[in-house]
Amino acid sequence: MPAVNFSEELLIAYPNAKVILTTRDPDKWIVSVERSMYAIINSRTWSILKITLANDPMATQKIALPSMQD
């Protein structure tokens, strides 16, 4: 999950932190995301992991699973 999703919380938790702002071409960013995160989420391994963790009552306390919509 991108840290930008938690930027406000991180800045509150670390008020003296240095923040580096970067910019990127949006089209190139989308291609990069599709090649990395979406490739993992759509992989057979991820599907098996989701099923395994869904049956583990402690899974939600171990890691945060992104919600998936088919």
C-alpha positions in Angstrom: 0.0 0.0 0.0 1.5 3.4 -0.9 2.6 5.5 2.0 0.7 8.5 0.5 -2.5 6.8 1.8 -1.3 7.5 5.3 0.5 10.9 4.8 -1.6 12.8 7.4 -1.1 10.1 10.0 2.6 9.8 9.3 3.1 13.6 9.6 1.2 13.6 12.9 3.2 10.6 14.2 6.5 12.1 13.0 6.1 15.9 13.1 9.8 16.6 12.6 10.2 14.2 9.7 11.7 15.4 6.5 9.4 14.8 3.5 10.7 14.4 0.0 8.1 15.3 -2.7 8.6 13.6 -6.0 6.6 14.0 -9.2 6.2 11.4 -11.9 4.4 11.3 -15.2 1.0 9.8 -14.4 0.9 7.5 -17.4 4.3 6.0 -16.6 3.2 5.6 -13.0 0.1 3.7 -14.0 2.2 1.4 -16.2 4.5 0.8 -13.3 1.6 0.0 -10.9 0.1 -2.4 -13.3 3.4 -4.2 -13.7 4.0 -4.5 -10.0 1.1 -4.4 -7.6 -1.6 -5.7 -10.0 0.6 -8.4 -11.3 1.0 -9.7 -7.7 -2.6 -9.4 -6.9 -3.7 -11.3 -10.0 -1.1 -14.0 -9.5 -2.0 -17.6 -8.6 0.2 -17.3 -5.5 -1.8 -14.3 -4.3 -5.0 -16.2 -4.8 -3.8 -19.1 -2.7 -2.5 -16.8 -0.1 -5.9 -15.0 0.1 -7.7 -18.3 0.6 -5.2 -19.4 3.3 -5.4 -16.1 5.2 -9.1 -15.9 4.9 -9.3 -19.2 6.9 -6.8 -18.0 9.5 -8.6 -16.1 12.4 -5.4 -14.3 13.2 -4.7 -13.1 9.7 -6.3 -9.7 10.1 -4.0 -9.1 13.0 -0.9 -10.2 11.1 -1.2 -8.2 7.9 -3.6 -5.9 6.2 -5.2 -7.5 3.2 -6.4 -5.2 0.5 -10.1 -5.6 -0.3 -10.5 -7.3 -3.6 -13.5 -7.0 -5.9 -13.9 -9.5 -8.7 
